[in-house]
Amino acid sequence: MSQTASVITTEQLAAILGDPNLRLYDCTTYNEPVPPGSDVPYRAVPGDKTFAAGHIPGADFLDLQGEFSDTSAGPLFMMADVPKLEAAFGRHGADAGKTIVLYSIGTMMWSTRFWWMLRSLGVDARVLDGGLDKWKAEGRAIETGAPKGYPATTFKANPRAGFFVDKNVVKARIGDSSTATVNALPPQFHQGLEPSRYGRSGRVPGSISVPAPTLVNADKTLTSLADAEAKFVAQGVTRDKTVICYCGGGISATINLLLLTQLGYDKLTLYDGSMGEWARDPSLPIETD
């Protein structure tokens, strides 16, 4: 799959909507507030209710935390092991021979997270630019009700190394000039100027700020590749460096990873635990402005 083929437009999706080889998935999750002092930063709520209220015709629904994450891990949304993911994707009719299209509501980060997960398993998918928001804004067809699902398949992963790193790798790369560690959270959290729902305020020492929200247009579509590259290069993110992206829960940083992939960067990885892990571990260093 070419880099640009990681994204599909609403027009392109509309043209293949009836294709029997298409596997279309709504990936939406909502992070709902929890009481102060709670042991988790937010409550992950699957978007099945908004799916039932309106989805792209023929789509199925994927529950990221419920079916596709390691629920034994402390931080939410941690990558599950390969057998669990093979079983889950197989239940939903996905396999490498299908045209897999992912979308979400409100933000593309849920669909880009699934895109990154699938890439790590050796399966290429496409993300709908602008998600359901753009689809609806254009007056395109909407279907209601529970997912009908696709016939189950035997999903066979062919895992690719290096797509995820843990806190030990991130810590070891602090101060390494060949590494760019990129924080996708908004600037006030990067700088430590506002309290963090993840624990200690601040950032991984030496990390740089390229907020995911700055890579998205008002209509929920991705910014241009030229604009994205300018934002990354301005922060010292160049193709010769290993790029570690992180955020709060390993979700919004996948927007950065999608654009970097489209730009041809190839030494990319995601710190899966992100600040949901880092900020809560007092043995790990933290930096603020």
BAKOL-107899 format. One record per residue: x, y, z of N, C-alpha, C in turn; residue in one letter; residue number from 1. Coordinates in steps of 0.001 Angstrom, whole numbers. Example, Ala and Ser with C-alpha at 12.3 -4.5 7.8 and 13.67 -1.06 7.14 Angstrom:
REM residues 2
      nX      nY      nZ     caX     caY     caZ      cX      cY      cZ res   n
   13190   -5690    7800   12300   -4500    7800   13200   -3300    7800   A   1
   12850   -2250    7080   13670   -1060    7140   12900      30    7870   S   2
REM end
This chain:
REM residues 289
      nX      nY      nZ     caX     caY     caZ      cX      cY      cZ res   n
     851   -1203       0       0       0       0     881    1245       0   M   1
     556    2197    -840    1317    3440    -862     960    4277     359   S   2
    1818    5276     640    1539    6112    1810     201    6819    1681   Q   3
     -80    7409     521   -1323    8159     364   -2540    7248     431   T   4
   -2347    5960     152   -3475    5033     193   -3906    4710    1619   A   5
   -3213    5250    2620   -3648    5068    4002   -4880    5909    4313   S   6
   -5222    6834    3430   -6372    7715    3625   -7321    7557    2444   V   7
   -8614    7599    2735   -9625    7544    1682  -10577    8719    1878   I   8
  -10992    9343     786  -11917   10476     878  -13359    9966     914   T   9
  -14264   10852    1299  -15684   10488    1300  -16158   10132    -103   T  10
  -15656   10852   -1103  -16046   10563   -2484  -15584    9162   -2891   E  11
  -14361    8828   -2536  -13828    7505   -2872  -14580    6399   -2153   Q  12
  -14930    6627    -898  -15687    5613    -164  -17072    5435    -759   L  13
  -17743    6533   -1089  -19082    6449   -1673  -19074    5610   -2945   A  14
  -17982    5686   -3692  -17890    4974   -4973  -17733    3463   -4796   A  15
  -17288    3004   -3611  -17088    1560   -3403  -18011     999   -2324   I  16
  -19019    1774   -1943  -19844    1395    -790  -20528      41    -966   L  17
  -20862    -324   -2174  -21530   -1609   -2387  -20597   -2767   -2678   G  18
  -19296   -2530   -2630  -18321   -3568   -2973  -18360   -4697   -1935   D  19
  -18572   -5951   -2348  -18622   -7043   -1377  -17307   -7292    -658   P  20
  -16217   -6745   -1188  -14915   -6915    -542  -14635   -5840     511   N  21
  -15515   -4845     591  -15324   -3743    1534  -15668   -4186    2958   L  22
  -14801   -3813    3888  -15083   -3987    5308  -14937   -2617    5955   R  23
  -16073   -2064    6351  -16154    -687    6832  -16482    -700    8320   L  24
  -15686      25    9111  -15833     -39   10561  -15881    1347   11205   Y  25
  -16875    1533   12074  -16944    2700   12957  -16150    2341   14207   D  26
  -15154    3146   14533  -14210    2835   15620  -14388    3743   16840   C  27
  -15482    4469   16924  -15638    5541   17897  -15672    5050   19349   T  28
  -14916    5733   20180  -14985    5592   21640  -15138    6997   22222   T  29
  -15751    7086   23393  -15856    8371   24093  -15149    8254   25437   Y  30
  -14343    9264   25767  -13689    9317   27067  -14530   10202   27981   N  31
  -15234    9575   28918  -16118   10321   29805  -15415   10638   31119   E  32
  -15740   11794   31718  -15080   12201   32969  -15353   11211   34100   P  33
  -14418   11171   35023  -14571   10363   36237  -14440   11303   37442   V  34
  -14926   10890   38621  -14826   11753   39807  -13380   12064   40163   P  35
  -13113   13221   40761  -11756   13559   41202  -11210   12474   42122   P  36
   -9922   12174   41936   -9304   11150   42759   -9489    9738   42248   G  37
  -10186    9611   41127  -10390    8279   40553   -9061    7689   40123   S  38
   -8987    6375   40099   -7745    5690   39749   -7482    5685   38247   D  39
   -8458    6102   37444   -8291    6157   35991   -8551    7587   35509   V  40
   -7913    7991   34391   -8059    9380   33929   -9424    9685   33328   P  41
  -10102    8654   32804  -11416    8810   32199  -12028    7426   32056   Y  42
  -13299    7412   31736  -13987    6145   31515  -14179    5966   30018   R  43
  -13696    4860   29493  -13824    4587   28058  -15206    4009   27778   A  44
  -15975    4709   26961  -17340    4278   26633  -17418    4008   25135   V  45
  -17750    2791   24736  -17843    2497   23299  -18945    3321   22638   P  46
  -18715    3661   21367  -19661    4500   20636  -20783    3726   19972   G  47
  -21254    2650   20630  -22306    1848   19995  -23643    2580   19920   D  48
  -23894    3495   20871  -25170    4234   20846  -25200    5234   19694   K  49
  -24079    5937   19477  -24043    6866   18347  -24005    6097   17032   T  50
  -23423    4902   17047  -23465    4045   15854  -24912    3708   15512   F  51
  -25682    3287   16510  -27075    2914   16269  -27894    4108   15793   A  52
  -27525    5296   16273  -28257    6506   15887  -27967    6926   14455   A  53
  -26834    6506   13919  -26504    6844   12538  -25094    6437   12160   G  54
  -24990    5627   11108  -23671    5197   10629  -23693    5079    9110   H  55
  -22508    4951    8531  -22412    4786    7080  -22985    3419    6721   I  56
  -23838    3344    5708  -24512    2080    5385  -23549     898    5234   P  57
  -23900    -191    5903  -23121   -1415    5822  -22017   -1541    6840   G  58
  -21752    -483    7608  -20629    -499    8544  -20878   -1446    9713   A  59
  -19787   -1928   10283  -19796   -2670   11535  -19175   -1766   12600   D  60
  -19282   -2166   13868  -18752   -1353   14964  -17658   -2105   15706   F  61
  -16539   -1417   16009  -15428   -1988   16749  -15276   -1278   18095   L  62
  -15247   -2051   19171  -15108   -1528   20528  -13635   -1645   20940   D  63
  -12918    -535   20877  -11469    -554   21078  -11090   -1098   22453   L  64
  -11624    -521   23513  -11238    -959   24851  -11843   -2318   25189   Q  65
  -13076   -2548   24776  -13771   -3772   25152  -13269   -5030   24474   G  66
  -12882   -4921   23199  -12513   -6112   22426  -11068   -6150   21955   E  67
  -10455   -4985   21802   -9174   -4925   21088   -8011   -4422   21930   F  68
   -8203   -4284   23242   -7134   -3788   24107   -6825   -4786   25214   S  69
   -5653   -4610   25819   -5249   -5442   26942   -5933   -4902   28193   D  70
   -7042   -5511   28571   -7820   -4996   29701   -7169   -5315   31044   T  71
   -6098   -6089   31035   -5388   -6372   32291   -4349   -5298   32590   S  72
   -4043   -4482   31594   -3025   -3441   31769   -3604   -2278   32571   A  73
   -2726   -1544   33248   -3180    -380   34005   -3743     704   33101   G  74
   -2936    1252   32188   -3462    2276   31275   -4508    1693   30320   P  75
   -5460    2525   29925   -6474    2098   28968   -5868    1982   27564   L  76
   -6511    1191   26727   -6224    1090   25281   -4874     468   24946   F  77
   -4254    -213   25886   -2961    -836   25585   -3149   -1949   24552   M  78
   -2167   -2072   23665   -2203   -3078   22609   -2333   -4478   23208   M  79
   -3337   -5229   22746   -3519   -6603   23203   -2537   -7527   22495   A  80
   -2454   -8780   22970   -1547   -9719   22314   -2136  -10176   20980   D  81
   -1275  -10738   20153   -1656  -11079   18785   -2826  -12072   18722   V  82
   -2836  -13155   19509   -3976  -14079   19418   -5320  -13421   19729   P  83
   -5345  -12541   20716   -6597  -11845   21042   -7047  -10963   19881   K  84
   -6086  -10260   19269   -6428   -9372   18157   -6848  -10171   16920   L  85
   -6171  -11282   16657   -6575  -12119   15529   -8016  -12591   15706   E  86
   -8345  -13028   16905   -9706  -13512   17175  -10721  -12389   17025   A  87
  -10391  -11197   17557  -11333  -10080   17523  -11566   -9584   16093   A  88
  -10494   -9384   15349  -10665   -8931   13968  -11372   -9998   13129   F  89
  -11053  -11268   13390  -11723  -12349   12669  -13222  -12379   12927   G  90
  -13623  -12136   14173  -15058  -12083   14504  -15784  -11028   13688   R  91
  -15054   -9956   13370  -15662   -8839   12644  -15428   -8916   11133   H  92
  -14928  -10044   10655  -14856  -10261    9213  -13704   -9604    8494   G  93
  -12697   -9170    9254  -11543   -8522    8618  -10487   -9548    8252   A  94
   -9782   -9317    7162   -8563  -10049    6849   -7794   -9262    5804   D  95
   -6566   -9677    5561   -5668   -8915    4688   -6181   -8815    3257   A  96
   -7072   -9709    2860   -7589   -9683    1494   -8749   -8736    1282   G  97
   -9217   -8111    2358  -10357   -7202    2265   -9890   -5746    2152   K  98
  -10769   -4904    1615  -10535   -3460    1626  -11082   -2936    2941   T  99
  -10190   -2639    3875  -10603   -2224    5212  -10595    -702    5294   I 100
  -11755    -135    5649  -11889    1317    5812  -12380    1591    7233   V 101
  -11716    2526    7891  -11981    2854    9290  -12438    4300    9406   L 102
  -13431    4530   10260  -13825    5923   10499  -14257    6088   11948   Y 103
  -14342    7336   12379  -14843    7618   13722  -15574    8947   13721   S 104
  -16153    9281   14870  -16986   10470   15022  -16254   11499   15871   I 105
  -16318   12778   15446  -15773   13859   16259  -14289   14078   16081   G 106
  -13554   13009   16015  -12105   13054   15817  -11684   11791   15083   T 107
  -10663   11918   14269  -10176   10762   13508   -9281    9854   14344   M 108
   -8972   10246   15599   -7939    9510   16323   -8322    8069   16636   M 109
   -9595    7770   16758   -9989    6382   17030   -9763    5502   15801   W 110
  -10029    6050   14644   -9792    5276   13420   -8302    5187   13112   S 111
   -7539    6248   13400   -6104    6167   13147   -5436    5199   14120   T 112
   -5966    5055   15335   -5434    4069   16274   -5606    2648   15705   R 113
   -6789    2340   15192   -6997    1019   14600   -6113     833   13361   F 114
   -5945    1901   12593   -5067    1841   11415   -3646    1454   11825   W 115
   -3130    2078   12880   -1773    1786   13355   -1686     361   13903   W 116
   -2691     -63   14643   -2716   -1427   15170   -2685   -2445   14034   M 117
   -3523   -2222   13027   -3565   -3152   11895   -2240   -3169   11150   L 118
   -1630   -2013   10945    -317   -1968   10285     701   -2796   11057   R 119
     649   -2697   12384    1603   -3454   13200    1380   -4955   13069   S 120
     166   -5345   12684    -162   -6760   12481      66   -7207   11038   L 121
     566   -6296   10208     862   -6640    8821    -305   -6486    7875   G 122
   -1330   -5764    8303   -2533   -5586    7480   -2757   -4096    7244   V 123
   -2848   -3699    5994   -3039   -2281    5668   -4519   -1936    5583   D 124
   -4855    -782    6139   -6227    -287    6124   -6212    1170    5674   A 125
   -7407    1722    5474   -7521    3121    5068   -8422    3849    6057   R 126
   -8071    5093    6325   -8815    5927    7260   -9653    6919    6467   V 127
  -10929    7034    6831  -11815    7982    6143  -11495    9398    6597   L 128
  -11018   10223    5665  -10644   11603    5973  -11892   12401    6365   D 129
  -11890   12912    7582  -13041   13677    8065  -14073   12844    8793   G 130
  -13959   11520    8689  -14850   10632    9424  -16322   10821    9118   G 131
  -17147   10386   10066  -18596   10487    9873  -19044   11946    9790   L 132
  -18327   12843   10466  -18703   14258   10452  -18737   14807    9025   D 133
  -17703   14550    8257  -17649   15051    6885  -18686   14335    6018   K 134
  -18829   13033    6231  -19815   12249    5475  -21215   12837    5655   W 135
  -21588   13138    6887  -22919   13688    7172  -23050   15118    6662   K 136
  -21975   15904    6792  -22014   17298    6338  -22265   17384    4838   A 137
  -21870   16350    4114  -22082   16320    2668  -23440   15735    2287   E 138
  -24234   15395    3293  -25586   14898    3032  -25625   13481    2487   G 139
  -24597   12706    2797  -24546   11337    2273  -25426   10396    3104   R 140
  -25680    9225    2543  -26619    8273    3138  -26171    7831    4531   A 141
  -27163    7697    5417  -26941    7229    6783  -27904    6083    7062   I 142
  -27420    5111    7823  -28220    3960    8218  -28307    3972    9749   E 143
  -29401    3483   10302  -29533    3427   11752  -29669    1968   12204   T 144
  -29560    1772   13513  -29724     436   14078  -28413    -216   14462   G 145
  -28527   -1372   15097  -27350   -2115   15551  -26580   -2670   14358   A 146
  -25285   -2955   14548  -24497   -3502   13441  -24979   -4888   13029   P 147
  -25046   -5097   11719  -25407   -6420   11194  -24179   -7325   11146   K 148
  -23000   -6725   11063  -21762   -7483   11063  -21443   -8090    9707   G 149
  -20242   -8612    9614  -19773   -9297    8407  -19527  -10764    8746   Y 150
  -19521  -11639    7740  -19194  -13044    8008  -17805  -13162    8641   P 151
  -17691  -13999    9654  -16412  -14174   10339  -15349  -14712    9383   A 152
  -14110  -14349    9670  -12969  -14804    8866  -11901  -15373    9797   T 153
  -10901  -15978    9212   -9692  -16330    9954   -8677  -15237    9704   T 154
   -8534  -14355   10679   -7612  -13232   10550   -6217  -13713   10940   F 155
   -5287  -13630   10007   -3923  -14082   10266   -2986  -12887   10271   K 156
   -2434  -12608   11439   -1497  -11491   11559    -123  -11876   11046   A 157
     568  -10878   10522    1973  -11024   10139    2711   -9857   10791   N 158
    2931   -9958   12108    3384   -8798   12883    4658   -8157   12346   P 159
    4646   -6840   12344    5812   -6045   11951    6449   -5482   13219   R 160
    7739   -5601   13319    8440   -5158   14529    8526   -3632   14584   A 161
    8616   -3119   15812    8967   -1720   16017    7830    -724   16033   G 162
    6590   -1176   15962    5473    -237   15919    5118     328   17292   F 163
    5498    -387   18346    5213      50   19713    6480     -63   20550   F 164
    6671     891   21460    7771     809   22427    7211    1030   23824   V 165
    7982     558   24827    7547     715   26210    8313    1842   26890   D 166
    8023    2046   28163    8614    3167   28904   10132    3062   29018   K 167
   10640    1830   29033   12092    1657   29164   12828    2162   27932   N 168
   12257    1905   26760   12863    2402   25522   12791    3921   25484   V 169
   11633    4469   25850   11467    5929   25841   12475    6577   26788   V 170
   12600    6022   27974   13545    6575   28957   14977    6499   28439   K 171
   15319    5366   27809   16682    5183   27310   17020    6154   26180   A 172
   16001    6630   25468   16239    7536   24336   16282    9013   24745   R 173
   16014    9314   26000   16086   10713   26440   17511   11235   26221   I 174
   17634   12353   25526   18943   12942   25251   19662   12371   24049   G 175
   19035   11416   23373   19628   10800   22175   19332   11681   20967   D 176
   20375   12220   20354   20180   13169   19244   19622   12514   17988   S 177
   19670   11184   17922   19120   10500   16745   17632   10185   16894   S 178
   17041   10601   18018   15635   10332   18306   14870   11632   18490   T 179
   13686   11699   17901   12761   12804   18167   11550   12213   18874   A 180
   11354   12581   20126   10190   12120   20883    9144   13217   20830   T 181
    7986   12901   20253    6972   13903   19901    5735   13736   20773   V 182
    5369   14800   21460    4171   14827   22291    3014   15397   21472   N 183
    1940   14608   21314     783   15041   20514    -278   15746   21344   A 184
     -66   15853   22668   -1046   16534   23518    -997   18050   23283   L 185
   -2078   18779   23624   -2076   20241   23475    -958   20903   24268   P 186
    -541   22105   23847     645   22762   24419     594   22958   25930   P 187
    -587   23283   26468    -645   23555   27910    -305   22319   28742   Q 188
    -587   21141   28190    -231   19916   28908    1233   19555   28682   F 189
    1724   19832   27478    3146   19618   27185    4005   20478   28098   H 190
    3580   21697   28313    4359   22635   29121    4173   22408   30621   Q 191
    3145   21638   30977    2860   21416   32392    2157   22576   33049   G 192
    1482   23398   32238     835   24604   32764    -558   24318   33329   L 193
   -1135   23186   32962   -2452   22807   33477   -2352   21449   34145   E 194
   -3181   21222   35168   -3170   19902   35812   -3491   18807   34794   P 195
   -2819   17683   34925   -3023   16568   34007   -3935   15532   34646   S 196
   -4872   15018   33863   -5730   13954   34382   -4984   12625   34466   R 197
   -3775   12589   33937   -3007   11344   33929   -2127   11172   35163   Y 198
   -1921   12247   35935   -1033   12174   37092    -188   13431   37162   G 199
    1131   13264   37256    2016   14430   37303    1895   15250   36018   R 200
    1928   16557   36155    1894   17430   34983    3262   17454   34314   S 201
    3254   17683   33011    4506   17817   32279    4642   16829   31145   G 202
    5878   16577   30743    6177   15794   29537    7376   14876   29761   R 203
    7569   13979   28829    8799   13193   28801    9955   14173   28557   V 204
   10976   14179   29397   12072   15146   29227   12653   15119   27813   P 205
   12837   16326   27264   13425   16461   25935   12454   16270   24793   G 206
   11205   15925   25102   10246   15717   24013    9784   17058   23455   S 207
    9325   17007   22216    8927   18211   21504    7431   18177   21229   I 208
    6860   19340   20981    5413   19476   20879    4949   19635   19433   S 209
    4193   18646   18952    3457   18783   17699    2029   18288   18006   V 210
    1179   19172   18520    -143   18747   18982    -992   18169   17850   P 211
   -1596   17029   18096   -2453   16416   17079   -3562   17357   16605   A 212
   -4194   18150   17501   -5261   19031   17025   -4812   20041   15972   P 213
   -3512   20389   15950   -3021   21347   14950   -2839   20706   13582   T 214
   -2993   19371   13518   -2830   18657   12253   -4169   18338   11601   L 215
   -5228   18904   12165   -6586   18617   11691   -7301   19930   11381   V 216
   -8035   19963   10272   -8781   21146    9863  -10101   21255   10611   N 217
  -10766   22397   10444  -12032   22622   11129  -13110   21621   10721   A 218
  -13019   21094    9498  -14025   20128    9032  -13662   18688    9380   D 219
  -12699   18530   10301  -12243   17226   10822  -11316   16470    9873   K 220
  -11009   17046    8716  -10084   16392    7790   -8639   16698    8197   T 221
   -7720   15890    7683   -6309   16110    7950   -5807   17356    7237   L 222
   -4859   18031    7853   -4218   19158    7192   -3440   18661    5966   T 223
   -2997   19592    5141   -2230   19208    3952    -892   18612    4368   S 224
    -332   17793    3486     972   17207    3785    2051   18287    3902   L 225
    1945   19329    3103    2932   20414    3170    2878   21111    4526   A 226
    1668   21354    5015    1520   22007    6319    2020   21097    7437   D 227
    1676   19818    7336    2116   18871    8365    3638   18797    8404   A 228
    4249   18689    7230    5709   18589    7203    6352   19841    7788   E 229
    5802   21000    7479    6356   22241    8026    6293   22239    9556   A 230
    5193   21739   10097    5044   21706   11558    6039   20731   12192   K 231
    6231   19585   11577    7184   18615   12121    8625   19119   12006   F 232
    8993   19612   10826   10371   20063   10600   10710   21234   11518   V 233
    9742   22119   11761    9976   23267   12651   10373   22822   14054   A 234
    9963   21610   14421   10294   21081   15745   11484   20107   15706   Q 235
   12113   20007   14552   13300   19169   14449   13022   17708   14138   G 236
   11814   17425   13654   11472   16047   13293   11868   15844   11833   V 237
   12957   15126   11617   13467   14902   10265   13546   13401    9978   T 238
   13624   13079    8690   13522   11680    8262   14667   10795    8741   R 239
   15777   11402    9119   16912   10600    9560   16760   10137   11008   D 240
   15784   10669   11718   15637   10354   13140   14596    9260   13377   K 241
   14810    8530   14450   13756    7644   14950   12751    8522   15671   T 242
   11481    8391   15308   10434    9243   15874    9554    8406   16806   V 243
    9515    8806   18068    8625    8180   19052    7489    9154   19328   I 244
    6271    8759   19011    5117    9615   19279    4391    9127   20535   C 245
    3877   10079   21306    3070    9726   22472    2030   10805   22710   Y 246
    1082   10506   23584      35   11473   23934    -434   11130   25342   C 247
   -1736   10994   25557   -2240   10611   26866   -2436    9115   26984   G 248
   -3046    8536   25941   -3358    7116   25975   -2971    6361   24727   G 249
   -2063    6919   23919   -1641    6242   22694   -2676    6298   21586   G 250
   -3547    7298   21630   -4626    7408   20639   -4386    8600   19701   I 251
   -4411    9829   20238   -4283   11002   19356   -2931   11043   18647   S 252
   -1892   10453   19246    -574   10436   18601    -588    9665   17292   A 253
   -1587    8804   17093   -1637    8067   15824   -2051    8972   14661   T 254
   -2639   10133   14943   -2863   11129   13883   -1505   11615   13369   I 255
    -595   11919   14300     762   12307   13913    1423   11204   13095   N 256
    1264    9970   13548    1897    8841   12862    1327    8633   11460   L 257
      37    8862   11295    -559    8733    9963      43    9756    9004   L 258
     142   11002    9445     687   12040    8569    2173   11817    8304   L 259
    2920   11406    9321    4340   11114    9116    4523    9963    8125   L 260
    3654    8951    8219    3704    7839    7265    3423    8335    5850   T 261
    2410    9182    5710    2095    9736    4389    3253   10554    3826   Q 262
    4001   11187    4726    5136   12014    4298    6377   11186    3959   L 263
    6303    9878    4215    7419    9011    3862    8409    8765    4978   G 264
    8115    9252    6177    8962    8908    7321    8787    7415    7596   Y 265
    9876    6731    7901    9742    5285    8068   10339    4737    9362   D 266
   10896    5617   10191   11411    5162   11495   10483    5692   12588   K 267
    9298    5106   12613    8219    5613   13460    7785    4575   14474   L 268
    7472    5029   15680    6945    4122   16681    6028    4887   17637   T 269
    5228    4146   18372    4276    4720   19321    4603    4232   20726   L 270
    4715    5170   21665    4830    4798   23074    3413    4512   23557   Y 271
    3109    3226   23668    1727    2807   23891    1181    3289   25229   D 272
    2000    3216   26286    1527    3635   27613    1295    5131   27706   G 273
    2081    5903   26964    1987    7365   26930    1890    7952   28347   S 274
    1295    9139   28478    1283    9793   29788     389    9070   30791   M 275
    -532    8238   30300   -1345    7433   31205    -495    6506   32055   G 276
     658    6141   31555    1618    5329   32307    2722    6196   32895   E 277
    3322    7041   32050    4513    7805   32439    4244    8714   33639   W 278
    3144    9436   33607    2870   10432   34649    2574    9800   36003   A 279
    2189    8524   35987    1818    7843   37223    2966    7051   37833   R 280
    4103    7020   37149    5249    6243   37621    6305    7198   38180   D 281
    6417    7311   39504    7347    8294   40089    8815    8001   39814   P 282
    9108    6785   39312   10503    6464   38986   10932    7075   37661   S 283
    9976    7579   36882   10288    8145   35572   10421    9659   35656   L 284
   11411   10231   34977   11605   11689   35047   10510   12440   34297   P 285
   10231   13651   34736    9219   14468   34046    9750   15896   33987   I 286
    9309   16626   32962    9841   17967   32704    8671   18927   32492   E 287
    8813   20152   33004    7811   21195   32770    8537   22486   32387   T 288
    7788   23458   31883    8378   24757   31558    8543   25578   32835   D 289
REM end
